[in-house]
Amino acid sequence: QFKFRLTWQGDQYTLANSQNITVSLYREFNNITVRITSNVGQLFKNGQSTIQITLNNIGDSELNVLIPNISIQISPSLIYSIVQIDHLALSQFKPGDFTEILIRIDIPAFDQINISVSILAKNEITEEEVIFQASELFDIYDAILEDLFMGFFTLIMISIFVIVWAAMYIYVRKTIKRIETPFEEPTKVRPRRGKYVSVTELPPEETEEKIEETSTKKPKKPKKPKKLKKKKLKEQKVEEKEIEKPTTDLDSLLEE
């Protein structure tokens, strides 16, 4: 409490007078509770978890929680990301209000982790700055066999889906390519005209005509298999002579 004395010196009409006034002093109570919990009952190794930081103003003053002055430390040193925070509620943190801050962390193969939170708040009326701190130790457990099986099963199903999709894509591309390529008919082989007949089987008139035709044709360049042709010509001449002999004998007999 504060006591004030008011004094009046008086004048020619009024006597001097004084009066005491008592003023009670009101002091605001700045207090915030910080609670750190996990969104699940247990934390597992090589997994991801969300940590919930709950702030509650249990004092009787309105505080301004400065966002840059919220410090979160995890030991051993881990990287975290803030996924939820209410900036408006923290800037006007009234008595009885509470808000939540959610952070997400990837948990490696550790046995324990310690999370520490430090918050700096300011009373805008009295310009007081107060710091509130809290820490929590979490035990890390080995992953359950069912969770590992589900993780591997999901990975296998995704890989099978990717393989099937790739095979279907390749098959469709090949089918489209076959449809777009024009249809080519197979080349028809021209049948050979005539057939090969030995000289002895030819009648004599045809052989003579063929010999004349061959003589009228231009001579070709000499080739190695020419000897065979000469032999064939000799055989043809011999056969012609043999054919002509009986005709000459008949003529002589008729003349006689």
TIBAZA-352960 format. One record per residue: residue in one letter; x, y, z of N, C-alpha, C in turn; chain. Coordinates in nm, 2 decimals, decimal comma, always signed. Each point is the difference from the previous one (the first is absolute). Layout:
N
ATOM  res     n.x     n.y     n.z    ca.x    ca.y    ca.z     c.x     c.y     c.z  chain
ATOM    A       X       Y       Z       X       Y       Z       X       Y       Z      A
...
***
This chain:
256
ATOM  res     n.x     n.y     n.z    ca.x    ca.y    ca.z     c.x     c.y     c.z  chain
ATOM    Q   +0,08   -0,12   +0,00   -0,08   +0,12   +0,00   +0,09   +0,13   +0,00      A
ATOM    F   -0,06   +0,10   -0,06   +0,07   +0,13   +0,00   -0,09   +0,10   +0,07      A
ATOM    K   +0,06   +0,09   +0,09   -0,07   +0,10   +0,07   +0,04   +0,14   -0,05      A
ATOM    F   -0,10   +0,08   -0,03   +0,03   +0,14   -0,05   -0,07   +0,10   +0,09      A
ATOM    R   +0,07   +0,11   +0,03   -0,05   +0,11   +0,08   -0,02   +0,12   -0,08      A
ATOM    L   -0,13   +0,05   +0,00   -0,03   +0,12   -0,08   -0,01   +0,11   +0,11      A
ATOM    T   +0,07   +0,11   -0,03   +0,00   +0,11   +0,10   -0,04   +0,13   -0,07      A
ATOM    W   -0,09   +0,07   +0,07   -0,05   +0,13   -0,05   +0,05   +0,11   +0,09      A
ATOM    Q   +0,07   +0,10   -0,06   +0,07   +0,10   +0,08   -0,10   +0,10   +0,06      A
ATOM    G   -0,11   +0,01   -0,06   -0,10   +0,09   +0,05   +0,01   +0,14   -0,06      A
ATOM    D   -0,09   +0,09   +0,03   +0,00   +0,14   -0,04   -0,06   +0,08   +0,11      A
ATOM    Q   -0,03   +0,13   -0,03   -0,06   +0,09   +0,10   -0,14   -0,04   +0,05      A
ATOM    Y   -0,06   -0,08   -0,08   -0,14   -0,05   +0,03   +0,00   -0,14   +0,06      A
ATOM    T   +0,10   -0,09   -0,05   +0,00   -0,14   +0,04   +0,12   -0,04   +0,07      A
ATOM    L   -0,01   -0,08   +0,11   +0,12   -0,04   +0,07   +0,07   -0,11   -0,08      A
ATOM    A   +0,12   -0,02   +0,04   +0,08   -0,11   -0,06   -0,06   -0,13   +0,04      A
ATOM    N   +0,02   -0,10   -0,09   -0,06   -0,13   +0,02   +0,08   -0,10   -0,07      A
ATOM    S   +0,00   -0,13   +0,04   +0,07   -0,11   -0,06   -0,08   -0,13   +0,01      A
ATOM    Q   +0,02   -0,09   -0,10   -0,08   -0,12   +0,01   +0,09   -0,12   -0,06      A
ATOM    N   +0,00   -0,11   +0,06   +0,07   -0,12   -0,04   -0,08   -0,09   -0,09      A
ATOM    I   +0,05   -0,05   -0,11   -0,07   -0,09   -0,09   +0,09   -0,13   -0,02      A
ATOM    T   -0,07   -0,11   +0,02   +0,07   -0,13   -0,02   -0,04   -0,06   -0,13      A
ATOM    V   +0,10   -0,04   -0,08   -0,02   -0,06   -0,14   +0,06   -0,14   +0,01      A
ATOM    S   -0,08   -0,10   -0,03   +0,05   -0,14   -0,01   +0,07   -0,03   -0,13      A
ATOM    L   +0,10   -0,07   +0,00   +0,08   -0,03   -0,11   -0,04   -0,13   -0,07      A
ATOM    Y   -0,03   +0,00   -0,13   -0,04   -0,12   -0,07   +0,11   -0,05   -0,09      A
ATOM    R   +0,04   -0,13   +0,02   +0,11   -0,05   -0,07   -0,05   -0,12   -0,09      A
ATOM    E   +0,02   +0,00   -0,13   -0,05   -0,10   -0,09   +0,10   -0,12   +0,02      A
ATOM    F   -0,07   -0,12   -0,01   +0,07   -0,13   +0,01   +0,02   -0,06   -0,14      A
ATOM    N   +0,13   -0,01   -0,04   +0,03   -0,05   -0,13   +0,04   -0,15   +0,01      A
ATOM    N   -0,08   -0,09   -0,06   +0,04   -0,14   +0,02   -0,06   -0,08   -0,12      A
ATOM    I   +0,09   -0,08   -0,06   -0,05   -0,09   -0,11   +0,06   -0,14   +0,03      A
ATOM    T   -0,09   -0,10   -0,01   +0,05   -0,14   +0,01   +0,03   -0,06   -0,13      A
ATOM    V   +0,10   -0,08   -0,01   +0,05   -0,06   -0,13   +0,00   -0,15   +0,03      A
ATOM    R   -0,07   -0,07   -0,09   -0,01   -0,15   +0,01   +0,04   -0,06   -0,13      A
ATOM    I   +0,08   -0,10   +0,00   +0,05   -0,07   -0,12   -0,04   -0,14   +0,00      A
ATOM    T   -0,08   -0,04   -0,10   -0,05   -0,14   -0,01   +0,02   -0,05   -0,14      A
ATOM    S   -0,02   -0,13   -0,02   +0,01   -0,07   -0,13   -0,14   -0,03   -0,04      A
ATOM    N   -0,02   +0,00   -0,14   -0,14   -0,03   -0,05   -0,03   -0,15   +0,01      A
ATOM    V   +0,10   -0,08   +0,03   -0,02   -0,15   +0,02   +0,06   -0,03   +0,14      A
ATOM    G   -0,04   -0,12   +0,04   +0,05   -0,05   +0,13   +0,15   -0,02   +0,01      A
ATOM    Q   +0,05   -0,06   -0,11   +0,15   -0,03   +0,00   +0,06   +0,05   -0,13      A
ATOM    L   +0,13   +0,03   +0,01   +0,08   +0,04   -0,12   +0,08   -0,12   -0,04      A
ATOM    F   +0,01   -0,02   -0,14   +0,07   -0,12   -0,05   +0,12   +0,05   -0,08      A
ATOM    K   +0,10   -0,08   -0,01   +0,12   +0,03   -0,07   -0,03   +0,00   -0,15      A
ATOM    N   +0,08   +0,08   -0,07   -0,01   +0,01   -0,15   -0,14   +0,03   -0,04      A
ATOM    G   -0,07   +0,08   +0,07   -0,14   +0,04   -0,03   -0,01   +0,15   +0,01      A
ATOM    Q   -0,12   +0,05   -0,03   -0,04   +0,14   +0,01   -0,11   +0,02   +0,10      A
ATOM    S   +0,02   +0,11   +0,08   -0,09   +0,02   +0,11   -0,03   +0,15   +0,01      A
ATOM    T   -0,12   +0,03   +0,06   -0,04   +0,14   +0,02   +0,00   +0,03   +0,14      A
ATOM    I   +0,06   +0,11   +0,04   +0,01   +0,04   +0,14   -0,09   +0,12   +0,02      A
ATOM    Q   -0,08   +0,00   +0,11   -0,09   +0,11   +0,03   +0,04   +0,08   +0,11      A
ATOM    I   +0,02   +0,13   -0,02   +0,04   +0,10   +0,11   -0,13   +0,08   +0,03      A
ATOM    T   -0,05   -0,02   +0,12   -0,12   +0,07   +0,05   +0,04   +0,12   +0,09      A
ATOM    L   -0,05   +0,12   -0,03   +0,02   +0,12   +0,08   -0,13   +0,04   +0,06      A
ATOM    N   +0,00   +0,03   +0,13   -0,12   +0,05   +0,07   +0,04   +0,12   +0,09      A
ATOM    N   -0,08   +0,11   -0,02   +0,02   +0,12   +0,08   -0,08   -0,01   +0,13      A
ATOM    I   +0,08   -0,04   +0,11   -0,07   -0,01   +0,13   +0,01   +0,12   +0,09      A
ATOM    G   +0,06   +0,11   -0,06   +0,01   +0,13   +0,07   -0,12   +0,08   -0,02      A
ATOM    D   +0,02   +0,13   +0,05   -0,11   +0,10   -0,02   +0,04   +0,12   -0,08      A
ATOM    S   +0,09   -0,02   -0,09   +0,05   +0,10   -0,09   +0,00   -0,05   -0,14      A
ATOM    E   -0,02   +0,10   -0,09   +0,00   -0,03   -0,15   +0,15   +0,01   -0,04      A
ATOM    L   +0,04   -0,11   -0,07   +0,14   +0,00   -0,04   +0,01   -0,01   -0,15      A
ATOM    N   +0,12   +0,04   -0,05   +0,03   -0,01   -0,14   +0,12   -0,09   -0,01      A
ATOM    V   -0,03   -0,12   -0,06   +0,11   -0,10   -0,02   +0,06   +0,03   -0,13      A
ATOM    L   +0,13   +0,03   +0,00   +0,07   +0,04   -0,12   +0,04   -0,13   -0,07      A
ATOM    I   -0,04   -0,01   -0,13   +0,02   -0,13   -0,07   +0,15   -0,02   -0,02      A
ATOM    P   +0,08   +0,10   -0,03   +0,14   -0,03   -0,02   +0,07   -0,05   +0,13      A
ATOM    N   -0,06   +0,03   +0,11   +0,06   -0,04   +0,13   -0,05   -0,13   +0,05      A
ATOM    I   -0,06   -0,08   -0,08   -0,04   -0,14   +0,04   +0,11   -0,09   -0,04      A
ATOM    S   +0,07   -0,06   +0,09   +0,12   -0,08   -0,03   -0,04   -0,15   +0,03      A
ATOM    I   +0,03   -0,09   -0,09   -0,02   -0,14   +0,01   +0,13   -0,07   -0,02      A
ATOM    Q   +0,04   -0,08   +0,09   +0,13   -0,07   -0,01   -0,02   -0,15   +0,03      A
ATOM    I   +0,06   -0,08   -0,09   -0,02   -0,15   +0,01   +0,14   -0,05   +0,02      A
ATOM    S   +0,02   -0,09   +0,10   +0,13   -0,06   +0,02   -0,02   -0,15   +0,01      A
ATOM    P   +0,08   -0,08   -0,08   +0,10   +0,05   -0,10   -0,06   +0,08   -0,11      A
ATOM    S   +0,09   +0,08   -0,06   -0,04   +0,10   -0,10   -0,08   -0,06   -0,11      A
ATOM    L   -0,13   +0,04   -0,02   -0,08   -0,05   -0,10   -0,07   +0,12   -0,07      A
ATOM    I   -0,03   -0,02   -0,13   -0,07   +0,10   -0,07   -0,15   -0,02   +0,01      A
ATOM    Y   -0,07   +0,11   +0,03   -0,14   +0,00   +0,02   -0,07   +0,11   -0,09      A
ATOM    S   -0,13   -0,02   -0,02   -0,08   +0,10   -0,08   -0,12   +0,03   +0,07      A
ATOM    I   -0,04   +0,13   +0,01   -0,12   +0,04   +0,07   -0,12   -0,01   -0,10      A
ATOM    V   -0,10   -0,08   +0,03   -0,11   -0,03   -0,09   -0,13   +0,08   +0,04      A
ATOM    Q   +0,00   +0,05   +0,12   -0,12   +0,07   +0,05   +0,04   +0,10   +0,11      A
ATOM    I   -0,04   +0,13   -0,02   +0,02   +0,11   +0,10   -0,10   +0,11   -0,03      A
ATOM    D   -0,06   +0,05   +0,11   -0,10   +0,11   -0,01   +0,07   +0,13   +0,04      A
ATOM    H   +0,03   +0,08   -0,10   +0,07   +0,12   +0,02   -0,09   +0,11   +0,07      A
ATOM    L   -0,12   +0,00   -0,04   -0,09   +0,10   +0,06   -0,03   -0,02   +0,15      A
ATOM    A   -0,02   -0,13   +0,03   -0,02   -0,03   +0,14   +0,12   +0,03   +0,09      A
ATOM    L   +0,12   -0,02   -0,05   +0,12   +0,02   +0,07   +0,03   +0,15   +0,02      A
ATOM    S   -0,04   +0,08   -0,10   +0,02   +0,15   +0,01   -0,09   +0,06   +0,10      A
ATOM    Q   -0,12   -0,06   +0,03   -0,09   +0,06   +0,10   -0,04   -0,12   +0,09      A
ATOM    F   +0,10   -0,04   +0,08   -0,02   -0,12   +0,09   -0,07   +0,04   +0,13      A
ATOM    K   -0,13   -0,01   +0,00   -0,07   +0,05   +0,12   -0,01   -0,10   +0,11      A
ATOM    P   -0,03   +0,04   +0,12   -0,01   -0,09   +0,11   -0,11   -0,11   -0,02      A
ATOM    G   +0,04   -0,12   +0,02   -0,09   -0,12   -0,02   +0,01   -0,06   -0,14      A
ATOM    D   +0,06   +0,07   -0,09   +0,01   -0,06   -0,14   +0,11   -0,10   +0,00      A
ATOM    F   -0,02   -0,09   -0,10   +0,11   -0,10   -0,03   +0,01   -0,02   -0,15      A
ATOM    T   +0,11   -0,04   -0,04   +0,03   -0,03   -0,14   +0,10   -0,11   -0,02      A
ATOM    E   +0,01   -0,06   -0,12   +0,09   -0,11   -0,02   +0,09   +0,03   -0,12      A
ATOM    I   +0,12   -0,05   +0,02   +0,11   +0,00   -0,11   +0,03   -0,14   -0,03      A
ATOM    L   -0,01   -0,04   -0,12   +0,03   -0,14   -0,05   +0,13   +0,00   -0,08      A
ATOM    I   +0,09   -0,09   +0,04   +0,13   -0,01   -0,07   +0,01   -0,15   -0,05      A
ATOM    R   +0,06   -0,02   -0,11   +0,02   -0,13   -0,06   +0,15   -0,03   +0,00      A
ATOM    I   +0,04   -0,12   +0,04   +0,14   -0,04   +0,01   +0,02   -0,14   -0,06      A
ATOM    D   +0,11   -0,03   -0,06   +0,04   -0,13   -0,05   +0,09   -0,06   +0,11      A
ATOM    I   -0,04   -0,11   +0,05   +0,07   -0,06   +0,11   +0,10   -0,11   -0,05      A
ATOM    P   +0,13   +0,02   +0,03   +0,10   -0,10   -0,05   +0,00   -0,12   +0,11      A
ATOM    A   +0,10   -0,08   -0,01   +0,02   -0,11   +0,09   +0,07   +0,04   +0,13      A
ATOM    F   -0,07   +0,08   +0,07   +0,04   +0,04   +0,14   -0,08   -0,07   +0,10      A
ATOM    D   +0,05   -0,01   +0,12   -0,07   -0,05   +0,11   -0,09   +0,10   +0,07      A
ATOM    Q   +0,05   +0,13   +0,01   -0,08   +0,10   +0,06   +0,03   +0,14   -0,07      A
ATOM    I   -0,10   +0,09   +0,01   +0,02   +0,13   -0,05   -0,06   +0,10   +0,11      A
ATOM    N   +0,06   +0,11   +0,01   -0,04   +0,11   +0,09   -0,05   +0,12   -0,07      A
ATOM    I   -0,12   +0,05   +0,02   -0,05   +0,12   -0,07   -0,01   +0,11   +0,10      A
ATOM    S   +0,06   +0,11   -0,02   -0,01   +0,12   +0,08   -0,06   +0,12   -0,07      A
ATOM    V   -0,09   +0,07   +0,07   -0,08   +0,11   -0,06   +0,02   +0,12   +0,09      A
ATOM    S   +0,04   +0,11   -0,06   +0,02   +0,13   +0,07   -0,08   +0,11   -0,07      A
ATOM    I   -0,08   +0,07   +0,08   -0,10   +0,10   -0,06   +0,03   +0,14   +0,07      A
ATOM    L   +0,01   +0,10   -0,08   +0,01   +0,14   +0,05   -0,13   +0,07   -0,02      A
ATOM    A   -0,06   +0,05   +0,11   -0,13   +0,08   -0,01   +0,02   +0,14   +0,06      A
ATOM    K   -0,08   +0,09   -0,05   +0,01   +0,14   +0,04   -0,13   +0,05   +0,04      A
ATOM    N   +0,00   +0,07   +0,12   -0,12   +0,07   +0,04   +0,00   +0,14   -0,05      A
ATOM    E   -0,10   +0,03   -0,09   +0,01   +0,13   -0,07   -0,04   +0,12   +0,09      A
ATOM    I   -0,07   -0,02   +0,11   -0,03   +0,11   +0,09   +0,12   +0,03   +0,09      A
ATOM    T   +0,05   -0,10   +0,06   +0,12   +0,03   +0,10   +0,13   -0,01   -0,07      A
ATOM    E   +0,00   -0,05   -0,13   +0,12   -0,02   -0,08   +0,10   -0,10   +0,07      A
ATOM    E   -0,06   -0,09   +0,07   +0,08   -0,11   +0,06   +0,02   -0,11   -0,10      A
ATOM    E   +0,12   -0,06   +0,00   +0,03   -0,12   -0,08   +0,03   -0,11   +0,09      A
ATOM    V   -0,07   -0,11   -0,03   +0,01   -0,12   +0,09   +0,03   -0,12   -0,10      A
ATOM    I   +0,08   -0,10   +0,06   +0,04   -0,12   -0,08   -0,06   -0,12   +0,07      A
ATOM    F   -0,06   -0,09   -0,08   -0,06   -0,12   +0,05   +0,07   -0,12   -0,07      A
ATOM    Q   +0,04   -0,10   +0,08   +0,07   -0,11   -0,06   -0,06   -0,14   +0,04      A
ATOM    A   +0,02   -0,10   -0,08   -0,04   -0,13   +0,03   +0,08   -0,10   -0,08      A
ATOM    S   +0,01   -0,12   +0,05   +0,08   -0,11   -0,07   -0,07   -0,13   +0,03      A
ATOM    E   +0,02   -0,09   -0,09   -0,06   -0,14   +0,01   +0,09   -0,10   -0,06      A
ATOM    L   +0,02   -0,12   +0,07   +0,08   -0,11   -0,05   -0,09   -0,11   -0,05      A
ATOM    F   +0,03   -0,04   -0,12   -0,08   -0,11   -0,07   +0,08   -0,12   -0,02      A
ATOM    D   -0,05   -0,12   +0,03   +0,06   -0,12   -0,03   -0,03   -0,05   -0,14      A
ATOM    I   +0,10   -0,05   -0,07   -0,02   -0,04   -0,14   +0,00   -0,16   +0,00      A
ATOM    Y   -0,10   -0,06   -0,06   -0,01   -0,14   -0,01   +0,02   -0,06   -0,14      A
ATOM    D   +0,04   -0,12   +0,00   +0,02   -0,07   -0,13   -0,14   -0,01   -0,07      A
ATOM    A   +0,01   +0,00   -0,13   -0,12   -0,01   -0,08   -0,07   -0,13   +0,01      A
ATOM    I   -0,13   +0,00   +0,00   -0,08   -0,13   +0,01   +0,02   -0,08   -0,13      A
ATOM    L   +0,00   -0,13   +0,01   +0,01   -0,08   -0,12   -0,11   +0,02   -0,10      A
ATOM    E   -0,12   +0,02   +0,05   -0,11   +0,02   -0,09   +0,02   +0,13   -0,08      A
ATOM    D   +0,05   +0,10   +0,07   +0,02   +0,13   -0,08   +0,11   -0,02   -0,10      A
ATOM    L   +0,10   -0,07   +0,03   +0,11   -0,03   -0,10   -0,06   -0,08   -0,12      A
ATOM    F   -0,08   -0,10   +0,03   -0,06   -0,08   -0,11   -0,09   +0,09   -0,09      A
ATOM    M   -0,08   +0,08   +0,07   -0,09   +0,09   -0,08   +0,08   +0,10   -0,08      A
ATOM    G   +0,11   +0,05   +0,05   +0,08   +0,09   -0,08   +0,06   -0,07   -0,12      A
ATOM    F   +0,06   -0,12   +0,02   +0,05   -0,08   -0,11   -0,11   -0,04   -0,10      A
ATOM    F   -0,11   -0,04   +0,05   -0,11   -0,04   -0,09   -0,05   +0,12   -0,09      A
ATOM    T   -0,01   +0,12   +0,06   -0,03   +0,11   -0,08   +0,10   +0,03   -0,10      A
ATOM    L   +0,13   -0,01   +0,04   +0,11   +0,03   -0,10   -0,01   -0,10   -0,12      A
ATOM    I   -0,02   -0,13   +0,04   -0,01   -0,10   -0,11   -0,12   +0,02   -0,09      A
ATOM    M   -0,11   +0,04   +0,05   -0,12   +0,03   -0,08   +0,02   +0,12   -0,09      A
ATOM    I   +0,07   +0,10   +0,05   +0,03   +0,12   -0,09   +0,09   -0,04   -0,11      A
ATOM    S   +0,11   -0,08   +0,03   +0,09   -0,04   -0,10   -0,06   -0,09   -0,11      A
ATOM    I   -0,09   -0,09   +0,04   -0,08   -0,09   -0,09   -0,08   +0,09   -0,09      A
ATOM    F   -0,07   +0,10   +0,06   -0,08   +0,09   -0,08   +0,08   +0,08   -0,11      A
ATOM    V   +0,12   +0,04   +0,05   +0,08   +0,07   -0,10   +0,05   -0,09   -0,11      A
ATOM    I   +0,04   -0,12   +0,03   +0,04   -0,10   -0,10   -0,11   -0,03   -0,10      A
ATOM    V   -0,12   -0,02   +0,05   -0,11   -0,03   -0,09   -0,04   +0,12   -0,09      A
ATOM    W   +0,01   +0,12   +0,06   -0,03   +0,12   -0,08   +0,10   +0,02   -0,11      A
ATOM    A   +0,13   -0,03   +0,03   +0,11   +0,01   -0,10   -0,02   -0,10   -0,11      A
ATOM    A   -0,03   -0,12   +0,04   -0,03   -0,11   -0,10   -0,11   +0,04   -0,09      A
ATOM    M   -0,11   +0,05   +0,05   -0,12   +0,04   -0,08   +0,04   +0,11   -0,09      A
ATOM    Y   +0,07   +0,10   +0,05   +0,04   +0,11   -0,08   +0,09   -0,04   -0,12      A
ATOM    I   +0,09   -0,09   +0,02   +0,09   -0,05   -0,11   -0,09   -0,08   -0,10      A
ATOM    Y   -0,09   -0,08   +0,05   -0,09   -0,08   -0,09   -0,08   +0,09   -0,09      A
ATOM    V   -0,06   +0,10   +0,06   -0,09   +0,10   -0,07   +0,08   +0,07   -0,11      A
ATOM    R   +0,13   +0,04   +0,04   +0,08   +0,07   -0,10   +0,03   -0,09   -0,12      A
ATOM    K   +0,04   -0,12   +0,03   +0,03   -0,09   -0,11   -0,13   -0,03   -0,09      A
ATOM    T   -0,11   -0,01   +0,07   -0,13   -0,03   -0,08   -0,03   +0,12   -0,09      A
ATOM    I   +0,02   +0,12   +0,05   -0,03   +0,12   -0,08   +0,10   +0,01   -0,11      A
ATOM    K   +0,12   -0,04   +0,02   +0,10   +0,01   -0,10   -0,03   -0,10   -0,11      A
ATOM    R   -0,05   -0,12   +0,03   -0,03   -0,10   -0,10   -0,12   +0,05   -0,08      A
ATOM    I   -0,10   +0,06   +0,06   -0,12   +0,05   -0,07   +0,04   +0,11   -0,09      A
ATOM    E   +0,09   +0,09   +0,04   +0,04   +0,11   -0,09   +0,08   -0,04   -0,12      A
ATOM    T   +0,08   -0,10   +0,01   +0,09   -0,04   -0,11   -0,09   -0,06   -0,11      A
ATOM    P   +0,02   +0,05   -0,13   -0,08   -0,05   -0,12   +0,03   -0,15   -0,03      A
ATOM    F   -0,11   -0,07   -0,05   +0,01   -0,14   -0,03   +0,07   -0,02   -0,13      A
ATOM    E   +0,11   -0,07   +0,00   +0,07   -0,03   -0,13   -0,02   -0,14   -0,04      A
ATOM    E   -0,05   -0,01   -0,13   -0,02   -0,13   -0,06   +0,13   -0,07   -0,03      A
ATOM    P   +0,01   -0,13   +0,01   +0,12   -0,07   -0,04   +0,03   +0,01   -0,15      A
ATOM    T   +0,12   +0,02   -0,03   +0,04   +0,01   -0,15   -0,03   -0,14   -0,07      A
ATOM    K   -0,07   +0,01   -0,11   -0,03   -0,12   -0,07   +0,12   -0,04   -0,09      A
ATOM    V   +0,04   -0,12   +0,00   +0,11   -0,05   -0,08   -0,06   -0,04   -0,14      A
ATOM    R   +0,06   +0,06   -0,10   -0,05   -0,03   -0,14   +0,03   -0,14   -0,04      A
ATOM    P   -0,09   -0,07   -0,05   +0,03   -0,14   -0,04   +0,08   +0,00   -0,12      A
ATOM    R   +0,09   -0,10   -0,01   +0,09   -0,01   -0,12   -0,08   -0,05   -0,12      A
ATOM    R   +0,02   +0,06   -0,11   -0,07   -0,04   -0,12   +0,08   -0,11   -0,07      A
ATOM    G   -0,07   -0,11   -0,03   +0,06   -0,11   -0,07   +0,07   -0,09   +0,10      A
ATOM    K   +0,06   -0,10   -0,05   +0,08   -0,09   +0,09   +0,12   -0,05   -0,08      A
ATOM    Y   +0,10   -0,05   +0,07   +0,12   -0,04   -0,06   -0,02   -0,14   -0,06      A
ATOM    V   +0,04   -0,02   -0,13   -0,01   -0,13   -0,07   +0,14   -0,03   -0,06      A
ATOM    S   +0,04   -0,12   +0,01   +0,13   -0,04   -0,06   -0,01   +0,01   -0,15      A
ATOM    V   +0,11   +0,01   -0,06   +0,01   +0,02   -0,15   -0,05   -0,13   -0,07      A
ATOM    T   +0,03   -0,11   +0,06   -0,04   -0,13   -0,07   -0,15   -0,01   -0,01      A
ATOM    E   -0,07   +0,06   +0,10   -0,14   -0,02   +0,00   -0,07   +0,10   -0,10      A
ATOM    L   +0,07   +0,10   -0,05   -0,06   +0,10   -0,09   -0,01   -0,06   -0,14      A
ATOM    P   -0,11   +0,03   -0,08   -0,01   -0,05   -0,14   +0,11   +0,07   -0,08      A
ATOM    P   +0,03   -0,06   -0,12   +0,11   +0,06   -0,08   -0,03   +0,14   -0,05      A
ATOM    E   -0,12   +0,03   -0,04   -0,03   +0,14   -0,05   +0,02   +0,10   +0,10      A
ATOM    E   -0,04   -0,02   +0,12   +0,02   +0,09   +0,11   +0,14   +0,03   +0,03      A
ATOM    T   +0,08   -0,11   -0,01   +0,15   +0,01   +0,03   +0,06   +0,09   -0,10      A
ATOM    E   -0,04   -0,01   -0,13   +0,06   +0,08   -0,10   -0,03   +0,14   +0,02      A
ATOM    E   -0,13   +0,03   +0,03   -0,04   +0,14   +0,02   +0,08   +0,06   +0,12      A
ATOM    K   +0,01   -0,08   +0,10   +0,07   +0,05   +0,12   +0,15   +0,03   -0,03      A
ATOM    I   +0,06   -0,09   -0,08   +0,14   +0,02   -0,04   +0,01   +0,13   -0,08      A
ATOM    E   -0,09   +0,03   -0,09   +0,00   +0,12   -0,08   -0,01   +0,12   +0,09      A
ATOM    E   -0,10   -0,01   +0,09   -0,02   +0,12   +0,10   +0,13   +0,03   +0,08      A
ATOM    T   +0,06   -0,11   +0,04   +0,12   +0,02   +0,08   +0,11   +0,06   -0,08      A
ATOM    S   +0,01   -0,04   -0,13   +0,10   +0,06   -0,09   -0,02   +0,15   -0,03      A
ATOM    T   -0,13   +0,04   -0,01   -0,03   +0,14   -0,03   +0,02   +0,09   +0,12      A
ATOM    K   -0,01   -0,06   +0,12   +0,02   +0,09   +0,12   +0,14   +0,05   +0,01      A
ATOM    K   +0,02   +0,11   +0,07   +0,13   +0,06   +0,02   +0,08   -0,09   +0,10      A
ATOM    P   +0,13   -0,01   -0,03   +0,08   -0,09   +0,08   +0,02   +0,07   +0,14      A
ATOM    K   -0,01   -0,08   +0,10   +0,02   +0,05   +0,14   +0,14   -0,01   +0,04      A
ATOM    K   +0,03   +0,06   +0,11   +0,14   -0,01   +0,05   +0,03   -0,14   +0,04      A
ATOM    P   +0,13   -0,04   -0,03   +0,03   -0,14   +0,03   +0,00   -0,03   +0,15      A
ATOM    K   -0,06   -0,12   +0,03   -0,01   -0,04   +0,14   +0,06   -0,14   +0,01      A
ATOM    K   +0,03   -0,04   +0,11   +0,06   -0,13   +0,03   -0,09   -0,12   -0,05      A
ATOM    P   -0,13   +0,01   +0,03   -0,09   -0,12   -0,04   -0,03   -0,01   -0,15      A
ATOM    K   +0,08   +0,07   -0,09   -0,02   +0,00   -0,14   +0,03   -0,14   -0,06      A
ATOM    K   +0,09   -0,08   +0,05   +0,04   -0,13   -0,05   -0,12   -0,09   +0,00      A
ATOM    L   -0,09   +0,01   +0,10   -0,12   -0,08   +0,00   -0,09   +0,03   -0,11      A
ATOM    K   -0,01   +0,12   -0,04   -0,09   +0,04   -0,12   +0,06   -0,06   -0,12      A
ATOM    K   +0,13   +0,01   -0,02   +0,06   -0,06   -0,13   -0,03   -0,15   +0,00      A
ATOM    K   +0,01   -0,06   +0,11   -0,03   -0,15   +0,00   -0,14   -0,02   -0,04      A
ATOM    K   -0,09   +0,08   +0,05   -0,14   -0,02   -0,03   -0,02   +0,02   -0,15      A
ATOM    L   +0,06   +0,11   -0,06   -0,01   +0,02   -0,14   +0,05   -0,11   -0,09      A
ATOM    K   +0,11   -0,06   +0,05   +0,06   -0,12   -0,08   -0,10   -0,11   +0,01      A
ATOM    E   -0,06   -0,03   +0,11   -0,10   -0,10   +0,02   -0,12   +0,02   -0,09      A
ATOM    Q   -0,04   +0,13   -0,01   -0,11   +0,03   -0,09   +0,03   -0,02   -0,15      A
ATOM    K   +0,12   +0,03   -0,04   +0,04   -0,02   -0,14   +0,01   -0,15   -0,03      A
ATOM    V   +0,05   -0,07   +0,09   +0,01   -0,15   -0,02   -0,14   -0,06   -0,01      A
ATOM    E   -0,09   +0,05   +0,08   -0,14   -0,06   -0,01   -0,06   +0,05   -0,13      A
ATOM    E   +0,02   +0,12   -0,05   -0,05   +0,04   -0,12   +0,05   -0,08   -0,12      A
ATOM    K   +0,13   -0,03   +0,01   +0,05   -0,08   -0,11   -0,06   -0,14   +0,00      A
ATOM    E   -0,02   -0,05   +0,12   -0,06   -0,14   +0,01   -0,14   +0,01   -0,05      A
ATOM    I   -0,07   +0,11   +0,02   -0,14   +0,01   -0,05   +0,00   +0,02   -0,15      A
ATOM    E   +0,10   +0,07   -0,06   +0,00   +0,03   -0,14   +0,04   -0,13   -0,08      A
ATOM    K   +0,07   -0,09   +0,06   +0,05   -0,12   -0,07   -0,11   -0,08   -0,06      A
ATOM    P   -0,10   -0,04   +0,07   -0,11   -0,08   -0,05   -0,07   +0,07   -0,11      A
ATOM    T   -0,01   +0,14   +0,00   -0,07   +0,07   -0,11   +0,07   -0,01   -0,13      A
ATOM    T   +0,14   +0,01   +0,01   +0,08   -0,01   -0,13   -0,01   -0,14   -0,05      A
ATOM    D   +0,00   -0,10   +0,08   +0,00   -0,14   -0,05   -0,14   -0,03   -0,08      A
ATOM    L   -0,11   +0,06   +0,05   -0,13   -0,02   -0,06   +0,00   +0,07   -0,13      A
ATOM    D   +0,06   +0,12   -0,02   +0,00   +0,07   -0,12   +0,08   -0,08   -0,11      A
ATOM    S   +0,11   -0,05   +0,04   +0,08   -0,08   -0,10   -0,07   -0,12   -0,04      A
ATOM    L   -0,07   -0,06   +0,09   -0,07   -0,12   -0,04   -0,12   +0,03   -0,10      A
ATOM    L   -0,07   +0,11   +0,02   -0,10   +0,04   -0,09   +0,05   +0,03   -0,13      A
ATOM    E   +0,12   +0,07   -0,01   +0,06   +0,03   -0,13   +0,03   -0,12   -0,07      A
ATOM    E   +0,05   -0,10   +0,07   +0,04   -0,13   -0,07   -0,13   -0,06   -0,05      A
***
